[in-house]
């Protein structure tokens, strides 16, 4: 006598979990499309670094690339604050499926440049080692993000 009620209850439970799953998938896709990060510490703006004097001017020169938009030999000036990732809002966009929307950032603090991975899925490599905290970025270092490897070079164009 109670079995129809049990089956009805089980149907509602299964239906609830299906809707929950669909909601989670849609929310994850929406977050990925918007390119939002979950960490508040990465949401610093250029204004946080604006009062600091810049030391050496650096650039990133592509030395290996499997990405159509970035050719070997292309150079990008390292700014006081720049964000690197797949999203169009980044200072340096790398259109590669292995690059997160907001993958890494470079910033100037305490008289030098630093590189920080923004909890990217595939990581950021500096001189072949995955970084898990902010580390200094020095001339000659090799920075690998997705299918692109950059060499940190002295930037000749001081206006950038």
C-alpha positions, 0 to 999 in steps of 0.5 A: 500500500505504501509502495506507490508513495515511496516510488513517487518520493523517489521520483521527486528525489531523482528529479531534484538531483537532475535539476540540481546537476543542470543548474550547476552545469549552467552556472559553471558555463556562465562563470567560464564565459564571463571569465570570473575568478573566485579569489578576491586577492587577484582582483587588484587594479592598476591603481594599486600599483600606480604610485610605484616607480618602475625599474628596468623595462621588460618585455615578453618575447615569444620563442615558441608558440602553437597559437595562431595569434602569437608568432615566434619573435613577437614582443609584448611590453611588461606593464606595471600590472598586466593580466594574461589569459584567454579572455579578451579583457586581459592585457595579453590574450592567449587564445588557447584551450589550455589557457584559463580565462584569467591565467596569470598576472604580472605586477610591479612591487618592491622594485621588481616584477612578479609573476603569479598564477591565478589558480589556472587549471594547467598552471604557469611555468617559470623556467620549466617549474610550475609556480604556486605562489608569486615569484620574481620575474627576471630578465632571461627567464622563460615563461610558459603559458599554454602553448606559448613560451616567452623569454623575458627580455629588456624592453627597448621601447621605453614608452610602452 
